[in-house]
Amino acid sequence: MFAPMNTRPGYRSHLRPRTREGWIALVAFLLLFALAMPPVTHTVLDRVEPWILGMPFLYVALLTVYVALIGVLIWAYRRNV
């Protein structure tokens, strides 16, 4: 009488991007987010010298990564991804 819940025809997960721009935004966000995580931050970006605009290199690098992450989110929002 009733079909099982897991056999709906045409069901697509909302967690997977459906457009090319969606995949680009997802991959860009994940790669940029990986730059802010401890394995990369502690091995590559963990330097005080050189000072840039009066701030240590680590702070400038993380600020750049965070601004780029926000930029990806804004780009995806404007493209209606």
C-alpha positions as CSV (number, residue, x, y, z in Angstrom):
1,M,0.0,0.0,0.0
2,F,2.8,2.5,0.9
3,A,6.2,2.6,-0.6
4,P,9.2,2.5,1.7
5,M,10.7,5.9,2.6
6,N,14.1,5.1,0.9
7,T,12.7,4.3,-2.5
8,R,11.4,7.7,-3.6
9,P,12.0,8.2,-7.3
10,G,14.2,11.2,-8.2
11,Y,15.4,11.9,-4.7
12,R,18.6,14.0,-4.6
13,S,20.3,14.9,-1.4
14,H,20.4,18.6,-0.5
15,L,23.9,18.2,0.7
16,R,25.4,17.6,-2.8
17,P,25.8,20.6,-5.1
18,R,23.6,20.4,-8.2
19,T,25.3,23.0,-10.4
20,R,28.9,23.5,-11.6
21,E,29.1,26.8,-9.7
22,G,28.0,24.8,-6.6
23,W,30.8,22.4,-7.0
24,I,33.3,25.2,-7.6
25,A,32.1,27.0,-4.4
26,L,32.2,23.8,-2.4
27,V,35.7,22.8,-3.4
28,A,37.1,26.4,-3.1
29,F,35.5,26.7,0.4
30,L,36.9,23.4,1.6
31,L,40.4,24.1,0.2
32,L,40.5,27.6,1.8
33,F,39.1,26.2,5.1
34,A,41.8,23.6,5.1
35,L,44.4,26.5,5.1
36,A,42.9,27.7,8.4
37,M,43.1,24.4,10.2
38,P,46.0,23.5,12.5
39,P,48.0,21.0,10.4
40,V,48.6,23.6,7.7
41,T,48.5,26.6,10.0
42,H,51.1,25.1,12.4
43,T,53.5,23.9,9.6
44,V,53.3,26.5,6.9
45,L,51.9,29.7,8.3
46,D,53.3,29.6,11.8
47,R,55.8,32.4,11.5
48,V,56.1,35.8,13.1
49,E,58.5,37.3,10.7
50,P,58.0,39.1,8.3
51,W,55.8,41.8,9.8
52,I,53.2,43.1,7.4
53,L,51.5,46.5,8.2
54,G,52.6,46.1,11.8
55,M,51.1,42.6,12.2
56,P,52.8,39.2,12.3
57,F,52.7,37.1,9.2
58,L,50.4,34.5,10.8
59,Y,47.7,37.1,11.5
60,V,47.9,38.5,8.0
61,A,47.8,35.1,6.5
62,L,44.8,34.0,8.5
63,L,43.0,37.2,7.9
64,T,43.5,36.7,4.1
65,V,42.2,33.2,4.3
66,Y,39.1,34.2,6.3
67,V,38.4,37.1,3.9
68,A,38.7,34.7,1.0
69,L,36.2,32.3,2.7
70,I,33.7,35.1,3.1
71,G,34.3,36.0,-0.5
72,V,33.5,32.5,-1.6
73,L,30.2,32.6,0.4
74,I,29.3,35.9,-1.1
75,W,30.1,34.7,-4.6
76,A,27.9,31.6,-4.1
77,Y,25.1,33.7,-2.7
78,R,25.2,36.1,-5.7
79,R,25.1,33.2,-8.1
80,N,22.1,31.7,-6.3
81,V,24.0,28.4,-5.7
